[in-house]
Amino acid sequence: MSPDGGDEEEGILNPAAARTREGELLLYPRCVAKGNISRIGIVRVEEEQDRYVAQRLGYALEPSEPYEVRPRPGYGCEDPRVTFIPVLDRYVMAYTAFGPDGPRIALAVSDDARSWMRLGPVRFDVPGIGGDDKDAAFFPEPVLSPKGVLSLAFYHRPMLHISAVDGRAAITIIDRLRMEDRESIRIAYVPLADVMRDIHALVTVRESALVLSPDYQWGSIKVGAGTPPVRIAEGWMSLYHGVDVLTLDGGPPRMRYAAGIVVHDLERPHEVRYRSPAPILEPETEAERTGTVDNVVFPTGIDPRPDLGERVYDIYYGMADYRIGIARLSLD
């Protein structure tokens, strides 16, 4: 998909993906209007022979709450991930609400994947965790927290303040930090019993564990969650993104976003079983290398394709912060 003007003048990117109860594939892209004002759209996707046909159906969320709106440009509802959670019999959307306090994780739920009810911003009842945060995506099944509590869990990425202000200017400072002090993937835990009593308890996090930090092999500046996890024989598998620095022709440093695979333990996902030693998806095409932000592939949606094979997945991702691409992943 490419922008069609109007509310997509500055891009259509980073879509969540989910199947409806009837089996329709819906995407939820971030639609960026002039002034960097973001809405979360709804797009129906159908596969016709060798191509995909996308039909815009309107919006899942538009900025309207105090935590989504601010008087200066650059606000709204950004970068959603959607997970169907059978124990709740609901779809759960985690998204970045960019309002007066900066980027914060917020949640919404739906019975039909079309109409969404906001639950509000996430609250962290965890010492030292809070503030700017992004890249939230829920696990589809309850898991055990590090303290052994049966919980619903989601990825998140607390941000360094210097990164939130100016990511490029922060590179030299970040380069002096220990890997575990750079922006990393964490898993937040919400006790399942609390949510079963009241769905609004889903926004109250009781534990958070560091699970994946930047690495010298790739993703050395920061790493963050990409797609929601899916169950495979080896554990919970998802695609994540990592950021490295490119220096071209001696000019100022530029960043590159690539993607790899992480596999977590099925019962205790804070235990990582595997991470990609090298990216599996890198900016290569013109649409991935040139856009609002150059050299970006940013996976956010995953669609299992059992009709094509037991371990085949379609991955939907942002291309250079301007368009949406699709890649097909087959696991050995």
ABEGO torsion letter per residue (X at the ends): XBBAEEAAAAEBBGBBBBBBAAGBBBBBBBBBBBGGBBBBBBBBBBBBEABBBBBBAEBABBBABAAABBABBGBEBBGBBBBBBAAAGBBBBBBBBBBAAEBBBBBBBBAAGABBBBAEBBBBBBBGBEEBBBGBBBBABBBBBAAGBBBBBBBBBBBBAAAAABAAAAAAAAAABBAAABBBBBBBBBBAAAAAABAAAAABBABBBBABBBBAABGAABBBBBBBBBBBAAEBBBBBBBBBBBBBGGBBBBBBBBBBBBBBBAABAABBABBBABBABBBABAAAABBABBGBBBBABBBBBAAAEAABBBBBBBBGGABBBBBBBBBX
